[in-house]
Amino acid sequence: MHESSFFDASLVVLIGFLVFIGVVLKFGYRKAVQSIDDQIKDVSITLEEAQTLLTIAQDRKSVEQQLEKQLAQEIATLRIMADKQIEDLKRTTNADIEAILHRKQLTTDSTFDLMRQSTIQHLQDLITHEAVDLIQQKLKESSSTENQRINEQAIQELKALLASTGANSNGGAKNQAIA
């Protein structure tokens, strides 16, 4: 009996379970399948939207990379042009400075030459004037033959003095004036 009561109870449980499964399948299966289908559709729509957004993002990325390359090329071109302009400015500035310095050097040299010539001329005039004064004083003190000898000596000294200064261009005229 014990076996048959077990068999009877398990048979009742089995039949109850099968009825439960049948009811669940009949009423709940369609709703569950419908719910899963709805979720699959939502996931597929979300997936399509994500793929569309990914494509848009990749397109934007490629456009931005192209723009970045163009900007890099423009920057490089501008840098090269700026370097060339800087070099040109350096060359022209250096050339201008050299020209200005050269003109100033020429002006300075000519000013020094004029000052040197003026000083030499002044010294020659001063020496000539003092030599004439000295000769005239000696002539007043001495006799006529002695005057001639002193005059000749003074002329020789004056020639030597003018020759040592390097400017004896009027020597003949001074000899006649002193004599």
Backbone bond lengths (Angstrom), bond angles and torsions (degrees), N, CA, C in turn:
res aa  C-N    CA-C-N  psi(-1)  N-CA   C-N-CA  omega(-1)  CA-C   N-CA-C  phi
1 M - - - 1.399 - - 1.505 112.25 -
2 H 1.124 107.81 -33.45 1.442 112.21 -178.01 1.523 109.48 -63.41
3 E 1.268 115.65 -35.83 1.444 118.02 179.46 1.508 111.34 -74.09
4 S 1.235 116.21 -40.58 1.443 116.98 -177.90 1.521 111.50 -70.62
5 S 1.342 118.68 -33.00 1.451 118.90 176.95 1.536 111.18 -68.27
6 F 1.309 114.04 -32.55 1.469 117.49 176.90 1.504 109.80 -68.60
7 F 1.311 115.44 -41.30 1.443 119.84 -179.53 1.506 110.19 -66.02
8 D 1.301 116.67 -38.06 1.446 119.82 179.80 1.519 111.09 -69.30
9 A 1.301 117.91 -39.64 1.459 120.77 -179.38 1.513 110.53 -71.04
10 S 1.294 117.20 -39.26 1.457 118.68 -179.97 1.509 110.74 -72.29
11 L 1.315 116.70 -29.14 1.443 119.91 176.19 1.518 110.00 -67.85
12 V 1.297 116.50 -39.26 1.464 120.68 178.63 1.535 109.04 -67.13
13 V 1.291 117.52 -40.86 1.473 120.89 178.99 1.512 109.75 -66.29
14 L 1.322 116.07 -39.27 1.454 119.19 -179.98 1.520 110.09 -65.95
15 I 1.287 116.51 -44.36 1.463 119.42 -179.64 1.527 109.32 -64.59
16 G 1.314 117.19 -40.28 1.477 120.70 178.28 1.524 111.58 -63.70
17 F 1.317 114.47 -38.68 1.477 118.60 179.71 1.511 110.47 -67.01
18 L 1.328 116.71 -42.53 1.463 119.92 -179.84 1.521 110.94 -66.00
19 V 1.306 117.02 -37.03 1.453 119.81 177.00 1.533 109.04 -65.45
20 F 1.299 116.40 -42.38 1.472 120.35 178.93 1.523 110.26 -60.73
21 I 1.318 117.14 -44.84 1.455 121.21 179.66 1.511 109.24 -63.58
22 G 1.282 118.93 -41.34 1.454 122.77 179.88 1.506 111.62 -62.72
23 V 1.333 115.95 -45.47 1.467 119.21 179.00 1.518 109.97 -64.53
24 V 1.299 116.55 -43.58 1.470 119.95 -179.99 1.509 109.51 -63.31
25 L 1.304 117.55 -42.23 1.459 119.71 -179.40 1.522 111.60 -67.97
26 K 1.292 116.18 -38.75 1.456 118.62 -177.52 1.523 111.10 -69.07
27 F 1.296 118.00 -45.98 1.468 120.07 -174.73 1.533 112.94 -97.49
28 G 1.299 118.10 -37.41 1.469 120.27 -174.25 1.513 114.68 -90.25
29 Y 1.303 118.43 -21.75 1.459 122.16 -176.24 1.521 111.16 -63.51
30 R 1.291 115.97 -47.83 1.470 119.10 -177.60 1.524 111.08 -65.57
31 K 1.315 115.25 -40.10 1.467 117.39 179.31 1.525 110.23 -66.50
32 A 1.316 117.01 -40.55 1.467 120.33 179.39 1.511 111.13 -65.93
33 V 1.359 115.86 -44.23 1.458 119.55 178.44 1.529 110.22 -64.40
34 Q 1.342 115.82 -40.70 1.465 120.57 178.80 1.524 109.51 -62.19
35 S 1.317 117.70 -43.27 1.465 122.10 179.63 1.527 110.90 -64.34
36 I 1.315 116.80 -42.39 1.481 120.36 178.92 1.522 109.81 -66.57
37 D 1.368 116.68 -41.27 1.470 119.51 177.84 1.530 111.14 -61.76
38 D 1.327 116.92 -41.02 1.468 120.83 178.06 1.531 110.68 -62.71
39 Q 1.318 116.22 -41.84 1.467 119.86 178.70 1.527 110.56 -66.06
40 I 1.324 117.15 -38.99 1.474 120.83 178.18 1.524 109.49 -63.15
41 K 1.346 116.92 -43.09 1.466 120.17 178.48 1.527 111.02 -62.57
42 D 1.353 116.88 -43.68 1.466 120.44 178.72 1.532 111.17 -61.75
43 V 1.337 115.97 -43.20 1.464 120.37 179.09 1.529 110.34 -64.64
44 S 1.345 116.98 -41.58 1.470 118.84 -179.59 1.524 110.98 -67.46
45 I 1.346 117.26 -38.17 1.482 119.39 176.24 1.525 110.11 -64.21
46 T 1.305 116.42 -43.97 1.471 120.33 177.99 1.522 110.50 -62.14
47 L 1.322 116.81 -41.40 1.462 121.57 178.22 1.527 111.11 -62.65
48 E 1.333 117.03 -43.73 1.473 120.40 178.61 1.531 110.81 -63.72
49 E 1.346 116.12 -42.21 1.469 119.42 177.78 1.528 110.24 -62.80
50 A 1.322 116.66 -40.71 1.471 120.22 179.12 1.518 110.48 -65.23
51 Q 1.343 117.15 -40.39 1.471 119.29 178.16 1.523 110.78 -66.08
52 T 1.324 117.34 -39.12 1.465 120.97 177.18 1.525 110.27 -62.79
53 L 1.330 115.94 -46.22 1.473 119.87 178.25 1.524 111.69 -63.70
54 L 1.340 116.86 -36.88 1.462 120.85 177.23 1.526 110.22 -63.70
55 T 1.339 116.66 -43.40 1.470 120.82 179.09 1.528 110.28 -62.96
56 I 1.335 115.75 -44.04 1.470 119.75 178.29 1.524 110.65 -61.85
57 A 1.327 116.14 -43.33 1.467 120.41 179.79 1.524 111.10 -64.28
58 Q 1.341 117.25 -40.40 1.470 119.81 178.24 1.521 110.73 -65.96
59 D 1.330 117.30 -39.39 1.466 120.56 177.10 1.528 110.67 -62.73
60 R 1.323 115.65 -45.10 1.469 119.30 177.87 1.527 111.04 -61.60
61 K 1.311 114.83 -41.02 1.476 118.91 -179.78 1.517 110.26 -62.16
62 S 1.335 117.59 -44.06 1.466 119.97 -179.52 1.522 110.60 -66.28
63 V 1.338 117.16 -39.26 1.471 120.08 177.70 1.524 110.07 -64.31
64 E 1.321 116.78 -43.45 1.464 120.60 179.69 1.524 111.17 -66.10
65 Q 1.316 117.90 -36.24 1.466 120.31 176.77 1.521 110.56 -65.56
66 Q 1.332 116.89 -40.27 1.466 119.86 177.48 1.523 110.40 -64.57
67 L 1.329 116.61 -43.36 1.464 119.97 177.51 1.525 111.16 -63.20
68 E 1.314 116.10 -38.69 1.469 119.85 178.20 1.531 110.87 -63.45
69 K 1.336 116.65 -41.45 1.469 120.38 177.39 1.517 110.77 -63.86
70 Q 1.339 116.85 -42.59 1.458 120.52 178.75 1.524 110.80 -62.60
71 L 1.345 116.28 -43.89 1.467 119.71 178.00 1.518 111.31 -63.00
72 A 1.319 117.07 -40.36 1.468 120.10 178.77 1.525 110.18 -63.18
73 Q 1.334 117.07 -40.61 1.467 120.25 178.20 1.523 110.84 -66.44
74 E 1.328 116.73 -42.10 1.465 119.69 178.40 1.517 110.96 -63.98
75 I 1.321 116.83 -40.69 1.466 120.53 178.42 1.530 109.91 -63.39
76 A 1.323 116.49 -43.53 1.468 120.04 179.27 1.525 110.03 -63.10
77 T 1.322 117.25 -42.17 1.462 121.08 179.15 1.532 110.58 -63.83
78 L 1.329 116.29 -44.64 1.463 119.78 178.47 1.526 111.40 -63.66
79 R 1.325 116.59 -37.77 1.472 119.90 179.05 1.527 110.32 -65.05
80 I 1.328 116.46 -42.46 1.471 120.32 179.03 1.521 109.92 -63.78
81 M 1.333 116.74 -43.99 1.464 120.03 179.31 1.528 111.25 -63.65
82 A 1.335 116.28 -40.86 1.465 120.21 178.90 1.530 110.52 -64.67
83 D 1.320 117.33 -41.08 1.469 120.42 177.91 1.520 110.72 -62.99
84 K 1.343 116.89 -41.13 1.472 119.89 177.93 1.514 110.77 -63.80
85 Q 1.325 117.07 -42.98 1.458 120.03 179.40 1.522 111.07 -64.58
86 I 1.317 116.39 -38.42 1.475 119.86 177.65 1.524 109.94 -63.20
87 E 1.327 117.17 -44.89 1.467 120.81 178.80 1.526 110.87 -62.42
88 D 1.338 116.96 -42.18 1.468 120.35 177.98 1.524 110.91 -62.42
89 L 1.326 116.05 -43.09 1.463 119.71 178.15 1.526 111.52 -63.60
90 K 1.326 116.38 -39.27 1.465 119.64 177.51 1.520 110.64 -62.30
91 R 1.356 115.67 -45.72 1.466 118.86 -179.39 1.524 111.57 -62.94
92 T 1.338 116.47 -47.29 1.466 118.71 -178.44 1.520 111.22 -66.43
93 T 1.338 116.44 -38.09 1.463 119.23 178.26 1.523 110.50 -64.95
94 N 1.323 117.17 -44.89 1.460 120.27 178.52 1.524 111.04 -62.55
95 A 1.334 117.06 -40.77 1.459 120.26 178.89 1.527 110.47 -65.11
96 D 1.333 117.28 -41.47 1.463 120.69 178.29 1.525 111.04 -64.09
97 I 1.324 115.74 -43.22 1.469 119.52 179.19 1.525 110.54 -62.96
98 E 1.340 116.23 -43.95 1.466 119.88 178.62 1.526 111.12 -61.19
99 A 1.333 116.93 -41.65 1.471 120.47 179.77 1.531 110.71 -64.72
100 I 1.330 116.20 -42.60 1.470 119.77 178.85 1.522 110.51 -64.02
101 L 1.330 116.70 -45.08 1.468 120.18 179.05 1.523 111.42 -62.81
102 H 1.339 116.47 -38.76 1.457 120.06 178.70 1.535 110.61 -63.93
103 R 1.344 116.51 -44.91 1.470 119.78 178.55 1.514 110.93 -62.88
104 K 1.324 117.16 -41.24 1.462 119.89 178.95 1.527 110.98 -65.69
105 Q 1.346 116.05 -37.93 1.467 119.61 177.90 1.524 110.14 -63.83
106 L 1.331 116.21 -43.67 1.472 119.55 178.31 1.520 110.98 -62.83
107 T 1.315 117.06 -42.17 1.467 120.65 178.78 1.527 110.21 -63.05
108 T 1.321 116.06 -43.87 1.463 120.48 179.54 1.526 110.71 -63.75
109 D 1.332 116.15 -44.52 1.472 119.35 178.78 1.521 111.59 -61.34
110 S 1.329 116.80 -44.66 1.468 118.89 -179.54 1.525 110.99 -66.39
111 T 1.343 117.18 -35.78 1.472 120.25 177.28 1.519 110.31 -64.90
112 F 1.345 116.94 -43.39 1.466 119.79 177.67 1.526 110.99 -63.67
113 D 1.335 117.03 -40.60 1.459 120.03 178.29 1.523 110.87 -61.99
114 L 1.324 117.12 -44.25 1.469 120.53 178.60 1.519 110.93 -63.23
115 M 1.337 116.51 -41.99 1.470 119.56 179.22 1.520 110.71 -65.14
116 R 1.338 117.32 -41.39 1.463 120.83 179.46 1.522 110.76 -65.17
117 Q 1.345 117.12 -44.68 1.461 120.41 178.88 1.524 110.92 -64.10
118 S 1.321 116.93 -40.58 1.458 120.65 178.92 1.531 110.57 -64.25
119 T 1.336 115.75 -42.37 1.475 119.92 179.02 1.523 110.73 -65.26
120 I 1.331 117.06 -43.27 1.478 120.59 178.54 1.525 110.47 -61.96
121 Q 1.328 115.58 -45.03 1.470 119.71 179.75 1.524 110.77 -62.00
122 H 1.325 116.61 -43.16 1.460 121.34 179.80 1.531 110.55 -63.38
123 L 1.338 116.31 -44.57 1.473 119.82 178.71 1.525 111.22 -64.44
124 Q 1.340 116.70 -40.25 1.472 119.17 177.60 1.522 110.88 -62.84
125 D 1.324 115.69 -43.97 1.474 119.20 178.48 1.524 110.87 -62.98
126 L 1.322 116.83 -42.45 1.462 121.30 179.68 1.520 111.25 -64.53
127 I 1.335 117.14 -45.12 1.468 121.16 179.33 1.530 109.93 -64.63
128 T 1.335 115.73 -43.05 1.473 119.19 179.23 1.522 110.73 -62.81
129 H 1.303 117.43 -44.02 1.469 121.51 179.85 1.524 110.35 -62.75
130 E 1.335 116.98 -43.78 1.464 119.44 -179.61 1.528 110.92 -68.58
131 A 1.346 116.92 -37.13 1.460 119.81 178.08 1.530 110.34 -65.08
132 V 1.321 117.75 -41.23 1.476 121.02 178.39 1.512 109.67 -64.16
133 D 1.335 116.49 -44.07 1.473 119.56 178.68 1.519 110.65 -61.52
134 L 1.330 117.46 -41.57 1.464 121.74 -179.60 1.526 110.29 -66.20
135 I 1.331 116.22 -41.98 1.472 119.70 -179.86 1.525 110.40 -66.53
136 Q 1.323 115.78 -41.26 1.470 118.11 179.52 1.516 110.85 -64.75
137 Q 1.291 116.39 -37.94 1.463 119.95 178.45 1.521 110.23 -65.56
138 K 1.339 116.61 -42.63 1.469 120.87 179.22 1.526 109.90 -65.85
139 L 1.331 117.76 -36.41 1.453 121.06 -179.48 1.517 111.29 -66.62
140 K 1.286 115.91 -36.25 1.456 119.44 178.70 1.518 110.47 -67.08
141 E 1.282 116.95 -33.16 1.458 121.23 -176.60 1.527 112.56 -83.19
142 S 1.277 120.35 -24.49 1.453 121.34 -173.12 1.520 111.61 -110.75
143 S 1.326 114.77 172.36 1.470 121.36 -178.32 1.516 109.97 -84.50
144 S 1.294 117.99 178.15 1.455 123.84 -171.60 1.519 112.13 -69.63
145 T 1.337 121.96 -44.64 1.463 122.01 178.02 1.515 110.34 -68.98
146 E 1.281 111.46 -38.55 1.451 115.30 176.98 1.534 109.13 -68.10
147 N 1.310 116.36 -33.06 1.470 120.42 177.72 1.522 110.79 -62.17
148 Q 1.328 114.29 -41.60 1.466 117.99 179.58 1.529 110.49 -62.98
149 R 1.318 117.31 -43.24 1.458 121.02 179.84 1.532 111.10 -65.96
150 I 1.298 117.20 -42.52 1.466 121.55 178.68 1.531 110.04 -65.91
151 N 1.322 115.34 -39.38 1.457 120.42 178.78 1.527 110.31 -60.97
152 E 1.348 115.42 -45.31 1.464 119.93 178.23 1.530 111.03 -63.38
153 Q 1.315 116.50 -41.23 1.464 120.96 179.09 1.533 110.89 -65.13
154 A 1.321 115.99 -41.38 1.466 120.40 179.73 1.525 110.65 -65.68
155 I 1.328 115.52 -39.30 1.468 119.05 178.52 1.528 110.08 -63.64
156 Q 1.324 117.42 -41.39 1.454 121.27 178.17 1.536 111.12 -63.51
157 E 1.320 116.88 -43.09 1.460 120.58 179.01 1.531 111.26 -65.13
158 L 1.341 113.87 -40.43 1.467 118.45 178.97 1.518 110.75 -64.66
159 K 1.346 118.15 -41.09 1.463 121.40 176.88 1.524 110.77 -62.09
160 A 1.306 115.82 -43.35 1.465 119.92 179.60 1.527 110.80 -64.20
161 L 1.325 115.60 -40.87 1.453 120.19 179.72 1.525 111.00 -65.85
162 L 1.326 117.13 -43.99 1.462 120.69 179.04 1.525 111.25 -68.21
163 A 1.324 117.00 -35.50 1.462 120.06 178.34 1.534 110.28 -67.45
164 S 1.320 117.94 -34.37 1.459 120.55 179.89 1.532 111.07 -71.63
165 T 1.320 118.86 -28.34 1.467 120.75 176.77 1.521 110.80 -81.23
166 G 1.321 118.47 -17.28 1.461 120.94 176.10 1.505 113.68 87.55
167 A 1.289 119.65 13.37 1.464 120.51 -178.92 1.516 109.43 -134.76
168 N 1.295 118.15 74.36 1.458 123.29 -177.21 1.518 109.56 -109.56
169 S 1.327 116.98 49.92 1.457 119.62 -177.37 1.526 111.62 -83.12
170 N 1.325 119.05 -25.50 1.470 121.24 -177.78 1.520 111.05 -109.93
171 G 1.288 117.36 25.62 1.457 119.71 -175.94 1.514 113.11 -60.24
172 G 1.319 119.77 -41.05 1.455 122.89 -178.28 1.520 111.54 -64.91
173 A 1.282 119.41 -39.49 1.450 123.29 -179.72 1.514 110.15 -68.68
174 K 1.341 117.85 -35.39 1.467 120.44 178.23 1.530 110.04 -70.02
175 N 1.337 117.95 -36.18 1.464 120.45 177.71 1.516 110.04 -61.32
176 Q 1.296 117.07 -42.02 1.462 120.21 -179.73 1.516 110.71 -70.01
177 A 1.334 118.87 -36.95 1.438 120.88 -178.32 1.507 110.72 -70.23
178 I 1.309 117.37 -38.34 1.463 120.07 -179.37 1.518 110.45 -72.00
179 A 1.305 117.00 -40.88 1.450 120.87 -177.82 1.508 108.28 -67.10
